[in-house]
Amino acid sequence: MSDNYIEEPLGAPEVDASASSIAEDNVSPVMVKFPYSSETVVCLADNAEVLSIGDMVLVPSRYGKDLAKVLGPVHCPGCSEDPPPKVLRKANDQDLATYEHNLEREREAFNICREKIHAHGLEMKLVAAHYLLDEPKVLFFFTAESRVDFRSLVKDLVSVFKMRIELRQIGVRDESRVLGGVAVCGRQFCCHGITDKLKPVSIKMAKEQNLSLNSMKISGPCGRLLCCLSYEYDFYREEKALVPSEGTRVRIGGETFKAIEVNILTKKIRFAGPEGRSVEVPFSRISRGENKEWHIDYDPDAED
């Protein structure tokens, strides 16, 4: 059972898809995407066969030979101990016809497997079914809160499909990547349409950006923190390092004020002073001396 029990997201290097065709070297790295899982991998393409963005190719995946879509050339393939797989060939009309036929078979296999799961009383949620293009194998992806003993289920499925069966457990974030959908922003899931590299996201990122800590507002449909919380985190952290943080006390016009709000978007800090006074100071009027003390070039009385 351990050979069929896997939970691992797949990372993706940077890709530049601005060109319309692959580079002119003998072998060039290209990014390809598997339609059934939205996973991307870097492969080596032989320029003896011209490939363009959007072409379907046959490549070796971690499950077997399968069909993938060319996204574009890769200029920063990154470092890896394992050499990238090589594009086997460009998909022909027969490959595309088989792929379309397999989509119908996958819908039927999904329903059959779901019925078998219910019959065996297993605590698992079936996510997707997939037939490999060039091998007699069907993959079933599922989620579960704990490890599941599905040996009897596999035997039952083998008797129905008469081919190799593999069940793969994935995480809830990977489920969103496989299925896709519309996020709270109104666009498709980032993990499905932009990148499958699932970076760690923490509540600290939301705090740094002064976002609501209401879990309903900063969590995606998968129940985990929004992936996009990490997009601007570095920018906010770098900008806030240049100005006083909330709680810092500074001297303004001979009086002590306390920073109560740092607004990165308006580039202003709100300070609270004595007798309920408050002032907003632009970042441009804040500097830091060699002694690391903050200097505020601002006259609150003149601004009132």
Secondary structure by P-SEA (a helix, b strand, c coil): ccccbbbbbbbbccccccccccccccbbbbbbbcccccbbbbbbbcccccccccbbbbbbccccbbbbbbccccccccccccccccccccccaaaaaaaaaaaaaaaaaaaaaaaaaaaacccccccbbbbbccccbbbbbbcccccccaaaaaaaaaaacccbbbbbbbcaaaaaaaacccccccccccccccccccccccaaaaaaaccccccccccccccccccccccaaaaaaaaaaacccccbbbbcccbbbbbccccccccbbbbbbccbbbbbbcccccccccccbbbbcccccccc
